[in-house]
Amino acid sequence: MVDNSLTVWFLEDDPALIPYRTFQERFGNDEVIILVVKDKKSLLSQKHFNAFIKLSEELETIPEVAGVLGPGNATIATYSPLGSTTRSLLTSNTDTAQVKMTLTEQPILRQQFFTDNYKAARFLIVLKTLPDFDIRRGEIIDNVEQVIAQHLTGDSYHLGGVGVIFAGLNKLSQQDFGFFLGLGYLMMFLLILIIYRKPLLLVYALGTVALATYMTLGIYGALGFRLNLMTTLLPIIIILLGIMDVLHVLNERNQLSQINQENLNPKEAALAALSHVFRPCLFTSLTTMAGFLALAVSPMAILQSFGVFAALGIFLCLVFTFVLGVLILPHTKPAMQSTKVASTGMARLLTFVLQRQPLFTLMSLLLVLTSIMGMFRLKSDTYTLGYFPQEHAVVTDHQAMEAAWGPYMPLELLVQPVDGKQLHDKEIVQAALSFADSARQLRGVGQVFGFHSLYQAGMEAQYKEKGSRMLQSQFYLTQVQKQLATDYPQLTEQFIHAPTQTGRITIFGTMASASELNAKMDSLLQFSSTTLGKVATVTPSGYQPLYADIVQYVTTSQVNSLLLALLLVFLLVWLFIRNLKLAVLSLLPNFFPILLMLGFMGWMGIYLDTATASIAAIVLSFCVDDTIHFIYHYQQRRKIGQPAAAARLSTMKHVGPAIVITSLVLFFGYALMIFGSLKTVELFGILTALAIAGALYSQLFIFPLLLKRFDK
């Protein structure tokens, strides 16, 4: 199952969830399905009225639907000397002229159901708060759409809302999960076959990552987790990072077999290779795990679970690399030719770089400077609708809804009167009306409807054009208060929670990014402080305030996870080589791919968002892997008395082939993510592939130059 709802983004004890849960307790599920129906001519016809009535009736028979707020089941209060009565706005024989006249006399209600020109109508389909709602969201929305399709033609209606977006993300996440699982294995299959041309080596590589992948996902599912935007990446991350240790083992065996062609048989060469690379592979796995586990300091639950299970997958890859290596490698012959050719090429490249030290130093400094300049242009923001392909139904429906109806995404506010006050008190109603007038002046804000609107509607129904004056009378407000539950039962239930005297105000706005929404909420809270501050407390609630918090969480995740990853990786490298100078030299070139990636994001206008929030920590964790293999072999050469120059050359010839091969595997593997359906997956792939290219450059050019300069 796939789940991209709030439960996977926020931690259970996050204080930001308190207003959200309060809203659900008092007003039910905030994931309202918004249905906009349109007609180029007019919706004021008996044909449309009948369809609206039947549609509302059938939608309310769906067990998961709490109610429908729309023209099909709306009630109208009428007053006479004999008292008040309520009637349905629409019936099977309603006169269209009468409907128009009624709504003209009660504009507050008309605004909830129809546009000014009556060419578009809106239905709010309120869903029940269910314990398994997150799991069943897609199924429920599909059921709702099936009922709608029975009464309306496909081009006459559009669906939107938070739940619809979540359901769309879930489907795309599941689609990408299957796609990348198959694509990752196919790419690895082809590369191993092309490079080594040995079927058993292919079995070794596939077996290692397959066992690690399926065991990780099995544990993930058994613990009750569901796939989401980030964890759909787990298979390809495990496949690509898991193959790195396998390639280093194969390279080591080829090197040993090449050096000792007559003294080692295949079994001895295999066991010796596994023995030689165990220590560096152990520490590369630990550093990679440290990078992912650094996500544990993120305030976002989605990143915490992603980091933990990615680290688990990497650990299992290490285990299966050596277990299957012992079982399979003794039965295969080395593929020495590819390693021999690559070793020769690495030696020539090193000589070329060191002979042109000033040129490559200047080139590297220019790249670093350009990247740093780009980093200063980097911004943090999240726009959920931007995760979808532009032609996706969620996007096209959104565009059609805004064109036909106007701003429609709800932002919820809860109004709690101060002690001694009630919602129908004149001061609170007047303050709410002033707040609504101020809110409508904000860019991107459409309708504002709340508890105060019900008092307006009640006054309009009873006193017509005199209603606005009656709102200033406490006596008349008290009288209307007594009638609200009878005259407008569904609306009253949705906007007034009588037991706690909590009022709800819904501000319908355009779809906004998290930073835009933050700015809008700041303005709204300023307005509320000026208008309602003395008589009530106003709290942003529902989904959108949580969505706005993501900007701050993204920045916190990037900084905290990167700093923790740097600390953990440095300590592990220092512990591994037990030489402070070499540990520092090993870490320095691994800053380059991070700078390159962040600089590229800044220059290209790519925001730090949920897809890229902790990518720097992840990149650092696996870019340092090849450095560890390099510095380990280099240190071994130095310990046996080789001069620095000779140690660099022999190290490049020995581990260089594996470094290049692993980088190519990682680069093409992550580059394949550009074919993902979700923008998050595409960006993650592009940026990680760029960082891997930068890591290869730093390993082949920057690191040798640093060693030559500081370790003579």
Secondary structure, 3 states (H helix, E strand, C coil): CECCCHHHHECCCCCCHHHHHHHHHHHCCCCCEEEEEECCCCCCCHHHHHHHHHHHHHHCCCCCEEEEECCCCCEEEEEECCEEEEEECCCCCCCHHHHHHHHHHCHHHHHHHECCCCCEEEEEEEECCCCCHHHHHHHHHHHHHHHHHHHCCCCCEEEECHHHHHHHHHHHHHHHHHHHHHHHHHHHHHHHHHHHCCHHHHHHHHHHHHHHHHHHHHHHHHCCCCECCCHHHHHHHHHHHHHHHHHHHHHHHHHHHHHCCCCCCHHHHHHHHHHHHHHHHHHHHHHHHHHHHHHHHCCEHHHHHHHHHHHHHHHHHHHHHHHHHHHHHHHCCCCHHHHHHHHHHHHHHHHHHHHCHHHHHHHHHHHHHHHHHHHCCCCECCCHHHHCCCCCHHHHHHHHHHHHCCCCEEEEEEEEECCCCCCCCHHHHHHHHHHHHHHCCCCCEEEEEEHHHHHHHHHHHHHHHHHHHHCCCHHHHHHHHHHHHHHCHHHHHHHEEHHHCEEEEEEEECCCCHHHHHHHHHHHHHHHHHHCCCCEEEEEECHHHHHHHHHHHHHHHHHHHHHHHHHHHHHHHHHHHCCHHHHHHHHHHHHHHHHHHHHHHHHHCCCECCCCCCHHHHHHHHHHHHHHHHHHHHHHHHHCCCCHHHHHHHHHHHHHHHHHHHHHHHHHHHHHHHHCCCHHHHHHHHHHHHHHHHHHHHHHHHHHHHHHHHCC
